[in-house]
Amino acid sequence: MPQSSSLSASPDFSGLWIPLVTPFRGGAIDHAALSALTRRLAGDGVAGFVVCGSTGEAAALDETEQLAALETVQAAAEGLPIVMGLSGYHLGKTTAWVRQLAEHRLAGLLVPAPHYIRPSQAGLLEWFRAIADASPVPVLIYDIPYRTGATLARETLLALAEHPRIRGVKDCGGDMAKTRALIADGRLQVLSGEDHQIFATVAEGGAGAIAASGHVQTRRFVQVLRLLAENRLAQARAEWQPLRPLIELLFAEPNPGPVKALLAHGGSMSGELRSPMTRATDALRDRLVALDAGLSRR
């Protein structure tokens, strides 16, 4: 997969991408834990990483911390491609940040609609086109209306597909008809961003997933996507069905609290989050630990 800013080769965002959590210890980023997590996941067959997505608590990180997290992941990723998340609602500041990120080696940017202000569809077209114009690397649209308050219409996404740097969608839109239309159109790679919809999206022709659940049972998630890519539906379903209860529990409380709790139980990091995010409850953690252990014995 490409690591340079060149658009001469078509980028490939297929497979399982992990939107990395940001480990904390004593209020600061735990770079040792982040590095170890990245190395472990790289060895488990993931396609690449997303740094500073919503799972990474990016809203609670300042720009210096975000760049430091990116550098740690780049050093540990063993050459795998890295997408950087960004968000905001001030277009000038956002495009300036895009230009600053251009100094770093990235496979792409993951860009949601501007939050809070709820622009029209015409305003959304302006937002994404301006960011894509400013970016030297491919852009993935992060369609997640329940976080931004802005719904991207099917026609808007299809219009954005005309831009040469807009190459894919992280699909959390909750509209399977829109998902199917994007897959059928074929210009944008569609990656499931709702973990419980991974199987359905990829079975219908989606490219892959950006899945927080993939921090755990990673090789099983990778195998599901590999089997689907090979059209081995029955075998993929057999691998997928045991994961469904785990996914449900990992999102029973606000992400990334549950996945951090499970990773912390395994000793790879603290379960610490930045306020106002809170740790998973002990009851949920215990259920996750028992379910994960059962899956590991299968």
N, C-alpha and C positions, 0 to 999 in steps of 0.2 A: 504493500500500500504506500501511496506517496507521502513523503515527508517534506518536500519542498513546496514553495509557494507557486510553482509553475502550474499553469492550467493546460499545458500541452498534452498531458496524459489525463484521461478521465479518472477521477478519484473513485474508489470503491469503498463504500461504507457498509458493506454487508457483514453479517455475522453478529457476534455478541460483543457489545461495547459496555464497559462498566463506568457508570457515573460515580466517580470515587467519593467516598466519605472523606471528610477532613478530620483526622484524629487530633484531639486536644489533650493536653496534660497541664494542669495548673493554669489554665486560661490561655496558653499559647499553643500554636500548632506543634504537634509532635512529629517532627520530620523523620525521625528514625522509624516510627510506626508507619508513616505514610510510605516511606521507601520500601519497607519490608512487605507491606500489603501489595504494593505495585509489583514487586518482583514475584510474589507468590501467584498473583493473578496472571501475570505474563506467562508463567510456566504452566498455567492451567488451560492455555489455548484460546484466550480471548482475542478478539480482533483489534481492540484498541481501548483507549481511555478517554473519558470526558472529565476534565478538571474544572472545578468551580461551577458545577451545575447546581440545581436546587438541592440534590442529595449531599453536595459538598458544603452546604450552609454558606454559599457564596455571599448572600446578603449580609452575613455577619462578619465578613472579611474585608479589610481595607485593601487598596490596590497593591500596597507593598506585600501584604500577606498573600494575596492571590498570585503575584509573580513568584514569590518564594515557593509556594506550593507547586506551581507549574514547573519550576526548575528542579525541584525534588523528584517529581514524577518523571520528567524527561531523563534524568540521570539514572532512574531505576527501571525504565520501561523496556529495556532490551531491544530498542529500535522499533517498537510498535508505535503506530500513529496516535497522535494526541489531538483532541478537539478541545478548545477552550470555550467555556460558557461565558456569556455576558448578558447583562440586562440593564434596564434603566428606563427613563422616559424623557430624558433630555437628549435630543438628537445630536447636537453639537458635541456634548461631552462623550456620548457613546461612540461617535465616529472618531473622535480624538483618541479614545481608548483602543479602538480597532487599529488605528495607525501605530500606536505604541506597541500593540501586540504583534504587529508585523515584524518586529525585530527578533521575534522568537520563532523557533522551528515548529510549525503547527500544520496539521492535516486539514484543519477547518475550524470554523466558529459555530457555536450553537446559539441561536439568537431567537428569543421570544418576542412577542408583541410588547410594546411599551405598556407597563403596568399602570394602573390607577386612572389614567386619563380617558380610556375607552374611546379611541378614535374611530372614525368612519372607515369603511373599506378603502376609500380613496386615500385616507391618511395612513392606513396600514401598508398600502402599496408604496407610498412615499418613504415610509420608515424602512422597510426591508430593502428597497432599491437603493436608498442612500447608503445604507450600511454595506450592502454588497458592492456598490461602486467604490467604497473606501477600502474594501478588504482585498488583499492580494491572494487570499486563500479561499477555498470553497466555503459556502455558508449552508448550514442546516437550519431550517426554520423549526422552531420549537413551538408547536401548536398546543397550547395548554391554557384554555380559557378560564379554568377554575383558579389559576394563579394570577392571571393578568387581567381578567375581566373583559377581554377582547376576544371575540369569536372570529376566526378567519373563515370566510365563506369559501366554498369549493371553487367558485369562479376566481376569487382572489388568489388562491394558491396556484391555480392553473395559469393565471396571468404571470405570477412570479416565476413560474417554471421557465418562462422565456428568457430570464436573465442568465447569462452564461456562468455566473459564479454561484447561483442558487442551485444546489445539487441534490438536496434531500429534505425530508421532514421527519422530525421526531414527533410521532403521532400520539397525542394525548387528547385529541379533540372529542372523543366519545361519540363519533358519528361514523358508523361502519360504512354507510353509503358513500360518504366522502372519502374514506380510506380506500374503498374499492375503486372509486373514480380516479384517484391519484395513481393507484397501481395500474389500472387499465391504460391511463394516459402514457405512462412509462418514462416520462422525462425526469421525474424526481424519484430517488430511492426512498422508499417508505420504511421507516424503522419504528417498530412498536415502542411506545413510551409508557404504556400501561401494561404492567408485567403480566396480568392475568389474560391479556389479549395477544401475547406473543405467538402462541400456537396458531390461532385463527388468522392473524395478520400474515405470518410467514407462509402458512399453508395456502393462502389466497394469492401469493406472489410477492409479498413484502420482502425487503432485503435482509432484515434482521431486527435487532432490538438494542435499545439503550436501557438497561435493566438494573435497578438497584439490587434486586433479589440475587443477581448473579455474583454478588460478593461471597455468597455461601453456596455450596453444592455447585460450584462453578463448572466443573467438568460435565456434570449432568446437563446443565443449561447449554453448554457448547455442543454436546452430543445431540440434543434435541434439534438445534438449528442445523447441524451437519446432516442429520438424517432427513430433515425436511428438504434441504437443498438437493439431496440425492433422490427425492421422491419416494422415500421409504416411509410411507405414512403410518403403517401399523407399528413399526418399530419406534418411530418418533412418538407416537401416542403413548406407547408403553413407558417410555422414559418421562414423558410430560406429566402424566396423570398423578404420580406421587408428588410432584412439585407443587401442585395446585394448593393443597392445604398450607404449605410453607409460605407461598406467596400471600395467601389470605392473611396469615398471622403477621407477616412482615409489614403489612399495611393496616393492621388493626388499630394502631396508634400512629401519630404523625411521623412520617419518614424524615430523618434517618434514625430516630430513636431506637426502633426495634432491631434494625440491622447492626447498629453500633453495640447494642446490648449483647447480641449473639457473638459478634466479633470479640467483644471484651471478655465474654465467658471463655472463649478459646485462648485468651491470653495475648492476642495480637495488638491490643490497644486498650485505652480507657474507654468507658462508655460515656464520657463527658460530651456535652453539647453546650452551645452558647445560647444564653437566654435571649428571647423567650422560648426557644426550643427546650424541651424537657426530656429527661431520660424515660425509657420505657418502664412500665410498672414491673415490679418483681414477678407478679403473676404471669404477665405476658412473657417475660424473659424465660421463666421456667418452662412454659409451654413450648416456646421456640427451641430451647435447648433439648427437650425430650424429643420433639419432632425431628430436629436436625440429626440427633444421634440415631434415631430409627432409620432415617434415610441413608445415613453413612453405613449402616449395617446391611443394606439391601444389596 
